[in-house]
């Protein structure tokens, strides 16, 4: 297995104040497996897209097994590690510029792992961008192709949102509803869904309109409100039964949600 240490071998790692600058881009075809490590990341952004074969990407201390069409966006300064399998092929692009943050934000893209299906439009625009970058007069056309690539990636990510909901987010929602009283970490839930923490949180908020923690607390508070009316349990007992170890914290959240303390809510509704 080859090991590529970006700290010593990267030659195009730089930040630029140009509007958009493609530092490097290409297609990588491997006959044997290769591990790429950049402990301190790079100064620019990095997109890695798997074309064929297999690849294991490490992102935020989690491992993701890529299939064709999956990609990762690494942001500047972010640790990078991925293992490309033998007979694998991938697109890669390192880019920088004063407009990149704005462009990615407008496209609803951020650093993270994207486990989506293969897209011909994405592959075609990636190929065109690489070809133009390597042509003598292709700098401006390369940037045009880069913008087209980002647009096609955005469309590819948006297209399967509903299927992502069915295949990964909905089961997590169901799990939270059935286990709302448990201590469910973002790391656990995102791994259950098959995404990085950042990507999972983004998709979850896009679908529910709130963060996973707030969603879980909403269920807890709603259940507690029902128990205040249907049982004679003490407020402390109710708080603990729905998952709050601190009754005072529960009371603060309950008052914020229902505008009155739990004790008054019980009296008022009676």
C-alpha positions as CSV (number, residue, x, y, z in Angstrom):
1,X,0.0,0.0,0.0
2,X,1.3,3.4,-0.9
3,X,1.1,6.3,1.6
4,X,0.9,9.8,0.4
5,X,1.8,12.4,3.1
6,X,0.4,15.7,1.9
7,X,2.5,17.6,4.5
8,X,5.7,16.8,2.5
9,X,4.4,16.1,-1.0
10,X,1.7,18.7,-1.8
11,X,3.0,21.3,-4.2
12,X,-0.1,23.4,-4.9
13,X,-1.3,24.1,-1.4
14,X,-2.0,27.8,-1.2
15,X,-4.6,30.3,-0.5
16,X,-5.5,33.0,-3.0
17,X,-7.3,36.3,-3.0
18,X,-8.4,35.8,-6.5
19,X,-12.2,35.4,-7.0
20,X,-11.9,31.7,-7.8
21,X,-8.6,29.8,-8.3
22,X,-8.3,26.1,-9.1
23,X,-5.0,25.1,-7.5
24,X,-5.1,21.6,-9.0
25,X,-7.5,19.0,-10.3
26,X,-7.3,15.6,-11.9
27,X,-8.4,12.0,-12.3
28,X,-6.7,9.4,-10.3
29,X,-6.6,5.7,-11.5
30,X,-4.9,3.3,-9.1
31,X,-3.7,-0.2,-9.6
32,X,-2.9,-0.6,-5.9
33,X,-4.4,0.9,-2.8
34,X,-3.2,4.2,-1.5
35,X,-3.6,6.1,1.8
36,X,-3.6,9.8,1.7
37,X,-3.0,11.7,5.0
38,X,-3.0,15.4,5.6
39,X,-2.8,15.9,9.4
40,X,-3.1,19.6,9.2
41,X,-5.3,19.7,6.1
42,X,-4.7,22.2,3.3
43,X,-5.0,25.9,2.9
44,X,-7.6,25.5,0.2
45,X,-10.8,23.4,-0.2
46,X,-10.7,19.9,-1.5
47,X,-13.4,17.8,-3.3
48,X,-12.8,14.1,-3.7
49,X,-15.4,12.1,-5.8
50,X,-15.2,8.4,-6.2
51,X,-15.8,7.2,-9.8
52,X,-15.4,3.5,-9.4
53,X,-14.0,1.0,-7.0
54,X,-14.0,1.6,-3.2
55,X,-12.7,4.2,-0.9
56,X,-12.8,4.7,2.9
57,X,-13.0,8.3,3.9
58,X,-12.3,9.5,7.5
59,X,-14.2,12.6,8.4
60,X,-14.5,14.1,12.0
61,X,-13.1,10.8,13.4
62,X,-15.7,8.7,11.6
63,X,-15.1,6.2,8.8
64,X,-17.3,6.1,5.7
65,X,-17.2,3.5,3.0
66,X,-17.7,5.2,-0.3
67,X,-19.5,3.8,-3.4
68,X,-19.6,5.3,-6.9
69,X,-20.8,8.9,-6.8
70,X,-20.1,9.5,-3.1
71,X,-17.9,12.5,-2.4
72,X,-16.4,14.5,0.4
73,X,-15.7,18.3,0.8
74,X,-12.8,19.1,3.1
75,X,-12.5,22.7,4.2
76,X,-9.2,24.6,4.8
77,X,-7.2,23.4,7.8
78,X,-9.3,20.3,8.2
79,X,-7.6,17.0,8.8
80,X,-7.8,14.7,5.7
81,X,-7.4,11.0,5.5
82,X,-8.8,8.5,3.0
83,X,-7.9,5.1,1.6
84,X,-8.4,4.5,-2.1
85,X,-8.7,0.9,-3.0
86,X,-6.9,-1.0,-5.7
87,X,-8.5,-0.5,-9.2
88,X,-10.3,2.6,-8.0
89,X,-10.8,5.8,-9.8
90,X,-11.6,9.2,-8.5
91,X,-11.9,12.9,-9.4
92,X,-10.2,15.5,-7.2
93,X,-10.0,19.2,-7.1
94,X,-8.2,21.7,-4.8
95,X,-9.7,25.2,-5.0
96,X,-9.5,28.6,-3.3
97,X,-10.6,32.2,-3.7
98,X,-12.4,35.1,-2.1
99,X,-15.8,33.9,-3.5
100,X,-15.7,30.2,-2.5
101,X,-17.5,30.5,0.9
102,X,-20.3,32.6,-0.7
103,X,-20.6,30.1,-3.7
104,X,-20.8,27.1,-1.5
105,X,-23.2,28.7,0.9
106,X,-25.5,29.8,-2.0
107,X,-25.4,26.2,-3.2
108,X,-26.3,24.8,0.3
109,X,-23.0,23.0,0.4
110,X,-20.5,22.8,3.2
111,X,-17.7,20.6,4.4
112,X,-18.9,17.0,4.9
113,X,-19.6,13.6,3.4
114,X,-22.2,13.2,0.7
115,X,-23.4,9.7,0.2
116,X,-25.4,10.2,-3.0
117,X,-25.9,8.3,-6.2
118,X,-23.6,8.7,-9.2
119,X,-24.5,11.7,-11.4
120,X,-23.6,11.9,-15.1
121,X,-23.9,15.7,-15.0
122,X,-21.4,15.9,-12.2
123,X,-18.9,13.6,-13.8
124,X,-19.2,15.4,-17.2
125,X,-18.6,18.8,-15.7
126,X,-15.7,17.5,-13.5
127,X,-14.1,16.0,-16.7
128,X,-14.6,19.2,-18.6
129,X,-13.1,21.3,-15.9
130,X,-10.0,19.1,-15.7
131,X,-9.6,19.2,-19.5
132,X,-9.9,22.9,-19.6
133,X,-7.5,23.5,-16.8
134,X,-4.9,21.5,-18.6
135,X,-5.3,23.4,-21.9
136,X,-3.0,26.4,-22.7
137,X,-5.8,29.0,-22.7
138,X,-8.3,27.3,-20.5
139,X,-8.1,29.2,-17.2
140,X,-11.3,31.2,-17.6
141,X,-13.2,28.3,-19.1
142,X,-12.0,26.2,-16.3
143,X,-13.6,28.5,-13.8
144,X,-16.8,28.4,-15.8
145,X,-16.7,24.6,-15.6
146,X,-16.0,24.8,-11.9
147,X,-19.2,26.9,-11.4
148,X,-21.1,24.4,-13.5
149,X,-19.7,21.6,-11.4
150,X,-20.8,23.2,-8.2
151,X,-24.3,23.7,-9.7
152,X,-24.5,20.1,-10.8
153,X,-23.3,18.9,-7.4
154,X,-26.0,21.1,-5.7
155,X,-28.7,19.5,-8.0
156,X,-27.4,16.0,-7.4
157,X,-27.6,16.6,-3.6
158,X,-31.0,18.1,-3.7
159,X,-32.5,15.5,-6.0
160,X,-32.3,12.6,-3.5
161,X,-33.3,14.5,-0.4
162,X,-36.7,12.7,-0.4
163,X,-35.1,9.3,-0.8
164,X,-32.5,10.3,1.8
165,X,-35.5,11.1,4.1
166,X,-36.9,7.7,3.4
167,X,-33.7,5.7,3.6
168,X,-31.8,7.3,6.4
169,X,-33.4,10.3,8.2
170,X,-36.9,8.9,8.7
171,X,-35.6,5.8,10.5
172,X,-33.6,8.0,12.8
173,X,-36.7,10.1,13.5
174,X,-38.6,6.9,14.3
175,X,-35.7,5.8,16.6
176,X,-35.8,9.1,18.5
177,X,-39.5,8.9,18.9
178,X,-39.2,5.4,20.4
179,X,-36.2,6.2,22.5
180,X,-36.7,9.9,23.4
181,X,-35.9,9.3,27.1
182,X,-32.4,8.0,26.3
183,X,-29.2,10.0,26.1
184,X,-28.8,10.1,22.3
185,X,-25.6,11.8,21.1
186,X,-25.2,13.5,17.7
187,X,-22.3,11.1,17.0
188,X,-24.5,8.1,17.6
189,X,-27.5,9.4,15.5
190,X,-25.4,10.6,12.6
191,X,-23.6,7.2,12.4
192,X,-26.9,5.5,12.5
193,X,-28.0,7.6,9.5
194,X,-24.7,7.1,7.7
195,X,-23.5,10.7,7.6
196,X,-20.9,12.9,9.1
197,X,-22.2,14.9,12.1
198,X,-22.3,18.1,10.1
199,X,-24.1,16.6,7.1
200,X,-26.6,14.8,9.3
201,X,-27.4,17.9,11.3
202,X,-27.9,19.9,8.1
203,X,-30.3,17.2,6.6
204,X,-32.1,16.8,9.9
205,X,-32.7,20.5,10.2
206,X,-33.7,20.8,6.5
207,X,-36.4,18.1,7.0
208,X,-37.7,18.9,10.5
209,X,-36.9,22.6,10.9
210,X,-35.0,22.0,14.1
211,X,-31.8,20.4,15.4
212,X,-31.8,16.7,16.6
213,X,-31.5,17.8,20.2
214,X,-34.4,20.3,20.0
215,X,-36.5,17.6,18.2
216,X,-35.8,15.1,21.0
217,X,-36.6,17.7,23.7
218,X,-39.8,18.6,22.0
219,X,-41.0,15.0,22.3
220,X,-39.8,14.9,25.9
221,X,-41.7,18.1,26.8
222,X,-44.8,17.1,25.0
223,X,-44.8,13.7,26.7
224,X,-44.2,15.4,30.1
225,X,-47.1,17.8,29.5
226,X,-49.4,14.8,28.8
227,X,-48.2,13.0,32.0
228,X,-48.8,16.1,34.1
229,X,-52.5,15.8,33.1
230,X,-52.9,12.1,33.1
231,X,-50.8,10.9,36.1
232,X,-50.2,11.9,39.7
233,X,-46.5,11.5,39.4
234,X,-44.4,14.3,40.9
235,X,-42.7,16.7,38.6
236,X,-39.3,15.2,39.4
237,X,-40.6,11.7,38.6
238,X,-42.0,12.9,35.3
239,X,-38.8,14.8,34.4
240,X,-36.7,11.7,35.0
241,X,-39.1,9.4,33.2
242,X,-38.9,11.5,30.0
243,X,-35.1,11.7,30.1
244,X,-34.2,14.8,32.1
245,X,-31.7,14.0,34.9
246,X,-32.0,17.5,36.2
247,X,-35.6,18.5,37.2
248,X,-34.6,22.2,37.4
249,X,-33.3,22.1,33.8
250,X,-36.5,20.4,32.8
251,X,-38.6,23.1,34.5
252,X,-36.7,25.8,32.7
253,X,-37.2,24.2,29.3
254,X,-40.9,23.5,30.1
255,X,-41.6,27.1,31.1
256,X,-39.8,28.3,27.9
257,X,-41.9,26.0,25.8
258,X,-45.3,26.4,27.5
259,X,-44.9,29.8,29.0
260,X,-45.7,28.6,32.6
261,X,-44.0,26.2,35.0
262,X,-45.0,22.6,35.2
263,X,-46.8,23.0,38.5
264,X,-49.0,25.8,37.1
265,X,-49.6,23.9,33.9
266,X,-51.0,21.0,35.9
267,X,-53.2,23.2,37.9
268,X,-54.4,25.3,35.0
269,X,-55.4,22.3,32.9
270,X,-57.2,20.7,35.8
